[in-house]
Amino acid sequence: MRLPIIVAAALAAALATPALAGDSYVVGITAALTGPPAATYAPSVEALRIYLNRLNAAGGINGKKVTLLIEDDSAQPSKAAANVKKLLTEDNPILMLNASLSSTYAPVIAETRRAGVPLIFASSACPKDVYPPAKPDEFCTTAFAAGYDSRAALAFVKETAKTPVKIAFAAMAIPLSRAEMDFAEKLAPSLGMTPVDKEVIPPPTADYTPFATKIKQAGANWVFSWAPWVTEVRTFEALQRLGWSGDYVTWGHIEAENELKRIKNPKLYALGADAMFEDRLPIQKEIAAAAKAAGSKYPADEMTEGWIVGMVVEAALRGAGPTATPAKVQASMQHLRVDLKGLRGGPIEWTKTNHFRLEQYYRVYHWSAGRIALVKNWFPYDVK
Amino acid sequence: MTALSEPQFASRLIVQLIVNIVVLAAIYALIACGYVLIYRVSRVLNLAHGELMMLGAYLLLATASAFSGNALAAIAAAIVLSLVVGVLVYLLLMRKMAGEMVLAAVLATVALGILLRGLMTFIFTAQQQYPGQALGLANPALALPGGARISTFAALIVAATVLVYGALFVFLRFGRWGVRMRAAGQNPLLAAQRGINLHAVYALAWALSTLTGSLACMLIALDSGLTSSMAVIGLKAFPAALVGGLDSLVGALVGAVIVGTAEVLSIAYLDPLLSDVVPFLVLIAALTVRPWGLFGTREELDRV
C-alpha cells in the first residue's frame, strides 16, 4: 500500500501558496506503517510528519519547505526495495530515511548507495555500519544501539540481581534482534551469568505460551529481550500467566511507557535511551501540544523518536544550505550536533567517522508504588 | 516454594505441552473452519479470511468503547457485526463473481484483504490495542491438574472451538439451511433447480465464516492484545485446513491438531525458529501423500 503524504501540501492548502517538490527539500522515507512491527514505527513517522509540518508553517529551512514522501513497506524487504527505487528514480530526494525492520536494510542501503543519497536509520535499530569507523553514507538517530544495549542491560542485571543469574533471551526472528541476542548470550558468562535459553520467536505468533514454557522450563530467573515490542511484552505476559516470577528486562520502545502503566508489574524493567514523558520536560509538553494540534491518532509519549529525527533532519538540511544536494547533505551530517533538550541523556553528535553518537546514555524504568519510577538514572557508554 | 523432583518436573512439562498444543490447535481449528465453510459451499478460497477475522477483533474494540461497562453487550454486538460484515462482503463483492472463473473470485479476496488491512490501520492505527482492558475484563491464569496453567481467554478459545464445531456439525446435518448449504456445495445447479436460493446460501456461508474467524481473533485479542498484524495468523491456520482437506470440517479439526502439535513440539524440542515453517512442512508432507487432504474429497479438489 502506498501512503504518499506530502508535508508541504497541508501548509499549501492553508496558505494557498503551494510548495512544489521542485522548490523544496525532498526527503523520502520507507517505513513499516503496516505489518507486525508497525506499532513501533508508525508513531515515529507521524511525529516526523508533524515536526516538519510545523517547520514548514514557520517558514521552512533556509527559506525552503521540506517535502516528506512516505512509502509503506509493511516491514517487507522487497517492498522496501521497490519503495526506495521508486522514490530515488521519480522524486529525486536529497536524503532518504528508513523506519522499518532490519530485514529491509540491505536492499535499502544498496539502492541509496547506488544513487549516492545519504541514508538515516530513523527509529529503526542502528546497524553497526554507523559506529566508528562509520560507512560515509549511513547515519542513525534511533535510541537502539546494537551491542551497547546488551552491555547496558546485562550490566543492569548484574547490578540488580541478588541471587546467581540464570538468564534467558527472547528475540524476534529478524536479523538484528537475533544477532543482538546472540551477542548478549555470549557476553553473559563474562559477567558471571549463566545463559539457559534463547527463544527466537517468529513475528506473527498466535500464542506465545510455548516459547514462555521453554524459558520457564530452562529455569531462568532473568530474561532479557531486545526485539520489537510485541515480542518483548507478549513473551513477558505469557511467562506471567505460567506463574513465572523472575525479572524481565526489555528494550524500552516507544510503547514502553503506556505498557508499564497497563501491566503494573515491578519486575518488568524498561531499559531505554529516551526519557519517558513522566519527566514532564518542556520539550515533551511541546510535543504533546503539537500532537494534539495536529489531531494525531498516536499518543504524544510515543513520538520522541520521530521528533528527534525531525530535529536532526532540520539541522542536516540547514547545514546543507539552500542549494542542497545529496553530497552536501551528507557533508553536513558528518559535522552535526543536535541538542535534544533532555529527550535523551546527551546530544546527537556525528563526526566523519561516527554516525551514531559520541556517548550513548541509558535509563531504566519500572512500575513502582502506583507510578512509573526510575530504577537507574542516565548512565553513559563511550561509543568507540 | 518446594523444589520439584525430576519426574514431577517432567510430568508438569508434559502436561503443559499438552495444554499448549490444545490451545494452539483450538486457535487454528476455529480459524480454519472459516476457510472450509466458504470453500465447501462455493469452491472459493477466501484469502481475505485473516483480514476479516482481524476486522472482527477491531469491531470488538469499537463496540467496547460504544458499550463501555457492558462487556457482554459489546461482545454480542461485535459478533452480530461480524455476521453482517460477512453478508456484506458477499453481497457487495463476491456475488459479482458468481459465474466467473474461481481464480477471479480468489483474486478478489486477495484485493479485499489488502484493502481491509490498509483501512484497519488507517482507522484503528498500527498501535497495540487491548480490548480486554477496554471492556474491563481480567485474564487470570487458571491452574489445571498436573501443574499446568492456562489463561482464562485461552481456555475460552478451547471452549469456543468445541462449541462452534459442535454447533456446525448439528447445523449442517440437521438444520434446514445447513442441508441447503451442503446441497449447494455438492451440486449448485441441481440445488438451484430444487428451489434453493444459492445467493442466500453463499451469503450465509460468508457470514458464518467471518463469524468463526472473528470469534477466534476476538478471543486471541482478549487474551494477549490486538495488533494490525494478526491477519497473518489467519494465514498460519491455512495449512491446517489444507492438511485436513479444504472441504471437510472434521479435516480442519484434525489438521489443526496435527499442525498445532508439530508447531509446539518443534518449539519445545527442536528450534523455536522452526515453528514458523513447520506448519508448511507438514502441509507439503501431507499434500505429497494425499493432495486432497486427509479428509478432503478427491474429485472436488480436481476442480480447483
Chai-1 contact restraints between the chains, C-beta under 6 A:
chainA,res_idxA,chainB,res_idxB,connection_type,confidence,min_distance_angstrom,max_distance_angstrom,comment,restraint_id
A,M1,B,G118,contact,1.0,0.0,6.0,A-B,restraint_1
A,T34,B,T121,contact,1.0,0.0,6.0,A-B,restraint_2
A,T34,B,S228,contact,1.0,0.0,6.0,A-B,restraint_3
A,G35,B,S229,contact,1.0,0.0,6.0,A-B,restraint_4
A,P36,B,S229,contact,1.0,0.0,6.0,A-B,restraint_5
A,A38,B,A126,contact,1.0,0.0,6.0,A-B,restraint_6
A,A38,B,S228,contact,1.0,0.0,6.0,A-B,restraint_7
A,A39,B,A126,contact,1.0,0.0,6.0,A-B,restraint_8
A,A39,B,Q127,contact,1.0,0.0,6.0,A-B,restraint_9
A,A39,B,Q128,contact,1.0,0.0,6.0,A-B,restraint_10
A,A42,B,A126,contact,1.0,0.0,6.0,A-B,restraint_11
A,A173,B,L273,contact,1.0,0.0,6.0,A-B,restraint_12
A,E199,B,P272,contact,1.0,0.0,6.0,A-B,restraint_13
A,V200,B,P272,contact,1.0,0.0,6.0,A-B,restraint_14
A,V200,B,L273,contact,1.0,0.0,6.0,A-B,restraint_15
A,P202,B,D276,contact,1.0,0.0,6.0,A-B,restraint_16
A,P204,B,S229,contact,1.0,0.0,6.0,A-B,restraint_17
A,P204,B,V232,contact,1.0,0.0,6.0,A-B,restraint_18
A,P204,B,I233,contact,1.0,0.0,6.0,A-B,restraint_19
A,A206,B,I27,contact,1.0,0.0,6.0,A-B,restraint_20
A,A206,B,I233,contact,1.0,0.0,6.0,A-B,restraint_21
A,D207,B,V23,contact,1.0,0.0,6.0,A-B,restraint_22
A,D207,B,L24,contact,1.0,0.0,6.0,A-B,restraint_23
A,T209,B,N20,contact,1.0,0.0,6.0,A-B,restraint_24
A,P210,B,N20,contact,1.0,0.0,6.0,A-B,restraint_25
A,P210,B,V264,contact,1.0,0.0,6.0,A-B,restraint_26
A,P210,B,I267,contact,1.0,0.0,6.0,A-B,restraint_27
A,F211,B,P272,contact,1.0,0.0,6.0,A-B,restraint_28
A,T213,B,Q16,contact,1.0,0.0,6.0,A-B,restraint_29
A,Q217,B,L13,contact,1.0,0.0,6.0,A-B,restraint_30
A,V230,B,T227,contact,1.0,0.0,6.0,A-B,restraint_31
A,R234,B,S224,contact,1.0,0.0,6.0,A-B,restraint_32
A,R241,B,A141,contact,1.0,0.0,6.0,A-B,restraint_33
A,R241,B,S151,contact,1.0,0.0,6.0,A-B,restraint_34
A,L242,B,R149,contact,1.0,0.0,6.0,A-B,restraint_35
A,G243,B,R149,contact,1.0,0.0,6.0,A-B,restraint_36
A,K297,B,T125,contact,1.0,0.0,6.0,A-B,restraint_37
